[in-house]
Amino acid sequence: VYKRQLISCVTVLIFYDVTSQMWPEDYSSINLPFREGNLYLVALGIDFLLINPVLEEIYWNVFLIHLGKESNKAQRHSLMHLFKVSFFFGLYHLFPIWYIFTFRAGVVVCFLMTLIGMFFLAIRLHFGLLAAILTHIGGDLGVGL
């Protein structure tokens, strides 16, 4: 039933596995354009605070909600379906935290992000996609500060 969600999570796992093999441990040796200076920070901020929340909300709270085989709206919005999508949202955040910190920290973040994912879904279902995106931007802003 949830083949696409499983494929998405496997894709994320493969991506982090491949990048962990490609990227050197010393990130200072990576020669990225405009890595130094304010332009890099502005680009990173735009990505983290504007692009990422929009893409994540559309993918997790629109695309995956309508992915199930269930045909009517009541079944797609069942608590179990919403929990499964939120769990995959949390699982999606496990791998970068595990890679950067520890597996234990990744599990804690996975649990927290599952709850936050359920919160974002509730915001979207009750107030709309724009409200969920703005809430996500606010959350990212809180993490960034």
C-alpha positions in Angstrom: 0.0 0.0 0.0 2.8 2.4 0.9 5.2 1.5 -1.9 6.0 5.1 -2.8 6.7 6.1 0.8 9.0 3.2 1.2 10.7 4.0 -2.1 11.1 7.6 -0.9 12.7 6.6 2.3 15.0 4.1 0.6 16.0 6.9 -1.9 16.9 9.1 1.1 18.9 6.3 2.7 20.8 5.7 -0.6 21.4 9.4 -1.0 22.9 9.8 2.4 24.9 6.6 2.0 26.3 7.7 -1.3 27.1 11.2 -0.1 28.7 9.9 3.0 31.1 7.9 0.8 31.7 10.8 -1.6 32.2 13.7 0.8 35.4 13.9 2.7 35.4 14.1 6.5 37.1 17.5 6.3 34.4 19.7 4.7 36.7 22.6 4.5 38.5 20.9 1.6 35.3 21.0 -0.5 35.6 23.9 -3.0 32.1 25.2 -3.4 31.4 28.4 -5.3 30.9 31.5 -3.0 31.4 29.3 0.1 33.0 32.1 2.0 31.2 35.4 2.7 27.7 36.7 3.0 26.4 35.4 -0.3 26.8 31.8 0.9 24.9 32.5 4.1 22.1 34.3 2.2 21.8 31.4 -0.2 21.8 28.9 2.6 19.1 31.0 4.5 16.9 31.2 1.4 17.1 27.4 0.9 16.5 26.6 4.6 13.8 29.1 5.3 11.9 29.4 2.0 12.6 26.7 -0.5 12.8 23.7 1.8 9.6 24.3 3.8 7.6 24.8 0.6 8.9 21.6 -1.0 8.5 19.6 2.1 5.0 20.7 2.8 3.9 20.0 -0.8 5.6 16.6 -0.8 4.7 15.3 2.7 1.3 17.1 3.3 -0.2 17.1 -0.2 1.4 14.5 -2.5 1.8 11.7 0.1 -1.6 12.3 1.7 -3.3 11.7 -1.7 -1.0 8.7 -2.5 -3.0 6.0 -0.7 -5.2 3.6 -2.6 -8.2 4.8 -0.7 -10.5 6.6 -3.0 -12.5 8.8 -0.7 -11.4 11.8 1.3 -12.4 10.3 4.7 -10.2 7.3 4.2 -7.2 9.3 3.0 -7.5 11.5 6.0 -7.9 8.7 8.5 -5.7 8.9 11.6 -3.7 5.8 10.7 -2.9 7.2 7.2 -1.9 10.5 8.6 0.3 8.9 11.2 2.1 6.7 8.6 2.9 9.8 6.5 4.1 11.6 9.6 6.2 8.6 10.6 7.9 8.6 7.2 8.4 12.4 7.7 10.2 11.7 11.0 12.1 8.8 9.4 13.3 11.1 6.6 14.9 13.3 9.3 16.6 10.3 11.0 19.4 9.8 8.5 21.0 13.3 8.5 20.9 13.5 12.3 22.3 10.0 12.6 25.0 10.9 10.1 25.9 14.2 11.7 25.5 13.2 15.4 24.6 9.7 16.7 22.0 7.0 16.0 20.4 7.7 19.4 20.1 11.4 18.5 18.6 10.4 15.2 16.0 8.2 16.9 15.0 11.0 19.2 14.7 13.5 16.3 12.8 10.9 14.3 10.2 10.6 17.2 10.0 14.4 17.6 9.7 15.0 13.8 6.9 12.4 13.7 5.0 14.5 16.2 5.9 17.7 14.4 4.8 16.1 11.1 1.4 15.3 12.7 1.2 18.9 13.8 2.0 20.3 10.3 -0.7 17.9 8.9 -3.3 19.1 11.3 -2.4 22.8 10.4 -2.8 22.0 6.7 -6.0 20.1 7.1 -7.6 22.8 9.3 -6.1 26.0 8.0 -4.7 25.2 4.5 -1.3 24.7 2.9 -0.1 28.3 3.2 -0.6 28.1 7.0 1.4 24.9 7.1 4.2 26.4 5.1 4.3 29.5 7.3 4.3 27.3 10.4 7.2 25.2 8.9 9.1 28.4 8.1 8.6 29.5 11.7 9.9 26.1 13.0 12.9 26.2 10.7 13.6 29.8 11.9 13.5 28.6 15.5 15.9 25.8 14.7 18.2 28.1 12.8 18.5 30.6 15.6 
